[in-house]
């Protein structure tokens, strides 16, 4: 989890391949209306996000017995509460990718995505850094991030 540009998708795809489990890109669950709002530079609010979060929760529940890696911003604790509903805490690991603003902007400039850089500030303002899970520096080498997560999972 983390703001746009923190590396959630890149890390999630690699981790899921190494663990041999499914990968879910949360952005693919956004409604066309939400995508249009973001393309137009309008930040999503709690009401916009609610159906999206509930859909992702359903997907997590469907996959919880086989395992899944979800890339999702999960910016607020209330969003994480929705995502984790009906999932036992020992079946869930929050991985927060912390990243500095300069790096986030550079990464966003170098990718094709519906969310413009102009919305990054609103995500940072909305972000409630989690107390649960593990916190990783998103500037760390990808393989090192994967190894840190795998190590945590092996000792959990």
ZALODREN-876080 format. One line per field, with one value per residue (C-alpha): residue number from 0; residue in three letters; x, y, z. Coordinates in nm, 4 decimals. Layout:
! residues N
num	NUM_...
residuo	ALA_...
c1	X_...
c2	Y_...
c3	Z_...
! end
This chain:
! residues 156
num	0_1_2_3_4_5_6_7_8_9_10_11_12_13_14_15_16_17_18_19_20_21_22_23_24_25_26_27_28_29_30_31_32_33_34_35_36_37_38_39_40_41_42_43_44_45_46_47_48_49_50_51_52_53_54_55_56_57_58_59_60_61_62_63_64_65_66_67_68_69_70_71_72_73_74_75_76_77_78_79_80_81_82_83_84_85_86_87_88_89_90_91_92_93_94_95_96_97_98_99_100_101_102_103_104_105_106_107_108_109_110_111_112_113_114_115_116_117_118_119_120_121_122_123_124_125_126_127_128_129_130_131_132_133_134_135_136_137_138_139_140_141_142_143_144_145_146_147_148_149_150_151_152_153_154_155
residuo	UNK_UNK_UNK_UNK_UNK_UNK_UNK_UNK_UNK_UNK_UNK_UNK_UNK_UNK_UNK_UNK_UNK_UNK_UNK_UNK_UNK_UNK_UNK_UNK_UNK_UNK_UNK_UNK_UNK_UNK_UNK_UNK_UNK_UNK_UNK_UNK_UNK_UNK_UNK_UNK_UNK_UNK_UNK_UNK_UNK_UNK_UNK_UNK_UNK_UNK_UNK_UNK_UNK_UNK_UNK_UNK_UNK_UNK_UNK_UNK_UNK_UNK_UNK_UNK_UNK_UNK_UNK_UNK_UNK_UNK_UNK_UNK_UNK_UNK_UNK_UNK_UNK_UNK_UNK_UNK_UNK_UNK_UNK_UNK_UNK_UNK_UNK_UNK_UNK_UNK_UNK_UNK_UNK_UNK_UNK_UNK_UNK_UNK_UNK_UNK_UNK_UNK_UNK_UNK_UNK_UNK_UNK_UNK_UNK_UNK_UNK_UNK_UNK_UNK_UNK_UNK_UNK_UNK_UNK_UNK_UNK_UNK_UNK_UNK_UNK_UNK_UNK_UNK_UNK_UNK_UNK_UNK_UNK_UNK_UNK_UNK_UNK_UNK_UNK_UNK_UNK_UNK_UNK_UNK_UNK_UNK_UNK_UNK_UNK_UNK_UNK_UNK_UNK_UNK_UNK_UNK
c1	0.0000_0.1035_0.0467_0.0654_0.4181_0.5445_0.6007_0.3043_0.2398_0.6036_0.6646_0.3318_0.3791_0.7279_0.6274_0.3238_0.5338_0.7932_0.5280_0.3265_0.0043_-0.2377_-0.1743_-0.4594_-0.4084_-0.6525_-0.6659_-0.8368_-1.1364_-1.2047_-1.5310_-1.5179_-1.6629_-1.3797_-1.1183_-1.2694_-1.2649_-0.8992_-0.8092_-0.9827_-0.7671_-1.0497_-0.9518_-1.1723_-1.3568_-1.4720_-1.8034_-1.6245_-1.3922_-1.6482_-1.7771_-1.4203_-1.2988_-1.5913_-1.5201_-1.1552_-1.2575_-1.4763_-1.1807_-0.9537_-1.2101_-1.2378_-0.8599_-0.7801_-0.7352_-0.4906_-0.3162_-0.3118_-0.1012_-0.3089_-0.1656_-0.3891_-0.3349_-0.5362_-0.4648_-0.6798_-0.7276_-1.1006_-1.0172_-0.7921_-1.0732_-1.3059_-1.0418_-0.9732_-1.3355_-1.4041_-1.0350_-0.8502_-0.5503_-0.3105_-0.4165_-0.3204_0.0025_0.0008_0.3151_0.3504_0.5859_0.7218_0.8691_0.9860_0.7949_1.0752_1.0970_0.7183_0.6923_0.9783_0.8195_0.4792_0.6315_0.7857_0.4742_0.1407_-0.1419_-0.4806_-0.3924_-0.2149_0.0723_-0.1535_-0.3462_-0.0360_-0.0646_-0.4238_-0.3137_-0.0352_-0.2819_-0.5246_-0.2564_-0.2771_0.0460_-0.0485_0.0642_0.0134_0.2211_0.5682_0.7065_0.9548_1.1584_1.0332_1.3765_1.5230_1.6247_1.3241_1.4818_1.5701_1.2093_1.0829_1.3312_1.2270_0.8622_0.9403_1.1481_0.8622_0.6158_0.8487_0.8690_0.5017
c2	0.0000_0.3595_0.6606_0.6591_0.6058_0.4271_0.1013_-0.1069_-0.2699_-0.3432_-0.4952_-0.6775_-0.8417_-0.9639_-1.0852_-1.2731_-1.4478_-1.5570_-1.6772_-1.8463_-1.6673_-1.4337_-1.0637_-0.8128_-0.4570_-0.2450_0.0224_-0.2263_-0.2296_0.1451_0.2385_0.4285_0.7279_0.7223_0.6897_0.9871_1.1954_1.1178_1.1831_1.5198_1.5960_1.5574_1.3680_1.0781_1.1115_0.8458_0.8059_0.7487_0.4927_0.2903_0.0618_0.0112_-0.0894_-0.3287_-0.4908_-0.5365_-0.6859_-0.9390_-1.0304_-1.0741_-1.2992_-1.5094_-1.5532_-1.5769_-1.9549_-1.9620_-1.6324_-1.3064_-0.9932_-0.6766_-0.3465_-0.0768_0.2707_0.1935_0.5487_0.5676_0.3336_0.3264_0.2028_-0.0692_-0.1675_-0.2195_-0.4109_-0.6463_-0.7084_-1.0819_-1.1664_-1.2919_-1.0777_-1.3727_-1.4007_-1.0424_-0.8441_-0.4717_-0.3566_0.0211_0.1647_0.4988_0.7252_1.0858_1.3386_1.3950_1.0232_0.9863_1.2692_1.1302_0.7848_0.9270_1.1307_0.8143_0.5983_0.5795_0.5945_0.7609_0.9468_1.2769_1.4035_1.6896_1.4437_1.3269_1.6082_1.5094_1.1480_1.2594_1.4751_1.1814_0.9276_0.7866_0.5935_0.2525_0.1304_-0.2328_-0.4350_-0.3496_-0.0225_-0.0345_0.2327_0.2347_0.3526_0.0149_-0.2267_-0.4356_-0.7727_-0.6481_-0.5369_-0.8782_-1.0518_-0.8344_-0.9269_-1.2960_-1.2946_-1.1352_-1.3916_-1.6784_-1.5534_-1.4658
c3	0.0000_-0.0524_-0.2697_-0.6464_-0.7739_-0.4633_-0.6531_-0.5388_-0.8752_-0.9571_-0.6144_-0.6040_-0.9432_-0.8560_-0.5092_-0.6395_-0.9064_-0.6508_-0.4059_-0.6810_-0.5896_-0.7649_-0.8152_-0.8105_-0.9353_-0.7377_-1.0074_-1.2402_-1.0057_-1.0300_-1.1984_-1.5287_-1.3420_-1.0862_-1.3586_-1.5433_-1.2242_-1.1681_-1.5337_-1.4958_-1.1906_-0.9378_-0.6210_-0.5154_-0.1869_0.0587_-0.1243_-0.4564_-0.3026_-0.1028_-0.3847_-0.5074_-0.1614_-0.1128_-0.4518_-0.3560_-0.0217_-0.2044_-0.4263_-0.1231_0.0444_-0.2745_-0.2844_0.0878_0.0956_-0.1959_-0.1266_-0.3149_-0.3423_-0.3784_-0.4996_-0.3548_-0.2149_0.1030_0.2127_0.5270_0.8197_0.7423_0.3896_0.5307_0.7677_0.4698_0.2747_0.5656_0.6636_0.7203_0.6826_0.9895_1.0844_1.0482_0.6809_0.6022_0.5895_0.5187_0.3407_0.3367_0.0759_0.1948_-0.0706_-0.0922_-0.3025_-0.5554_-0.6353_-0.6524_-0.9049_-1.1148_-1.1237_-1.2161_-1.4991_-1.6449_-1.6659_-1.8409_-1.5874_-1.5612_-1.2415_-1.3058_-1.0918_-0.9821_-0.7604_-0.5748_-0.3196_-0.2365_-0.1839_0.0481_0.2427_0.2713_0.3682_0.7198_0.7668_0.9063_1.2451_1.1466_0.9024_0.7843_0.6539_0.3683_0.1933_-0.1661_-0.2832_-0.1851_-0.4615_-0.5736_-0.4905_-0.1415_-0.0852_-0.1940_0.0360_0.3310_0.2780_0.2287_0.5474_0.7392_0.6031_0.6983_1.0575_1.0986
! end
